[in-house]
Amino acid sequence: MEKQILENPRFKSLVKKRNRFTATLIAIMLFVYTIYALMLAYFPTVLALPLWQGSFINIGIPFAIFVIVLTFGLTGIYIRKANNEFDVEIRKVLEEIAE
């Protein structure tokens, strides 16, 4: 049965679609994290600037929070897509093979 699943054109299409989607989310996360790391390494004074005059909160804190929230957000996007699309498609492939 495993061989039937792996050779199924619908399953192959699903794997390609899932891999593209996953790669896109990974690229977004890596891009944002790389920007953050490069800012920390090469422009720490920019991240140390206060958000407003007399503020104890600097620009780096909201940026770091954004990176963390983005991680959770992208994970949520993947979970929603996996539950609503990828899992449904896998069930269809299994039903097709069972027939």
N, C-alpha and C positions, 0 to 999 in steps of 0.2 A: 504493500500500500504506500510505503514511503516513496518508492520509485515513481508510482503513479502521480503522487502529489508533486514531486520535483519536476516531472516532465510535463505537467499540466500547463498549457499556455496562459491560462488565466492566473495561475499561481506565479509564473515567471513574471508576468506583467505587474502583479501586485508587489513582488519583491523589488522590481526596478523602481516602481512608484514610491514605495516606502523608503528605499535607499536614497533616492533623490530628495525626498522630503527631510529625512534625517540629516543628510549632508548639508542641506540649506540651513537647518536650525543650528547645526554645529558651526558652520561658517559664520553665522551671525554672532554666536556666542564667542567664538575665537577672535573675531574682528573687534568686538567691544572690549573683551578682556585684554587683547593686545594693545589697544589704544590706551587703556587704563594703565597697564604695566609700563608702556613707553612714557606716558605722562609722569608716572612716579619716578622713572629712571632719569629722564632728561629734562623735565620741566616741573620739578617739585615746588618751585616757588609759585607757579600758577595755581597748583592745587592747594597751596597754603593761603591763597588770598581769601580774605573774609567775604562772606556772601553779601553783606552790607556793612556800612560804616559802624564800627564798634562791636561787630558780631564776634562771638566766640566760635561760631560755626564757619569752617572754611569750605571752599568749593569741593575739596576732595571728599568730604563726608557724603554729600548728596550723590556724588558720582559713584562712590563705593556702594551706597545703598541701591542706586540704579542697577549696578552690575548684579547684585544679589537678587533684586526683584526680577530682573530680566531672566535670570537663571530659572527661577520658579515659574515665571510666565511662559517661557519656552517649553519647560517640562509640562505645564498644564496644556499647552497647545498640542504637544505631541500625544499626551494621554487622551485628549478629546478626539483627535483624529484617529488614533489607534482604536479606541472603543467604538466610534461611530462609523468608521469606514474600513479600516484594515481587518478588524475582527469579523465584521459582517461579510466581507469578501472571502475570508478564509473559510467561514461556515459554508458559503455557497460552493466553494471548491470541494470541500469535504462531502457535501450533499451530492454534487455532480459525480464524484468518484464512487460514492456508495451506491449509486443507481446502476 
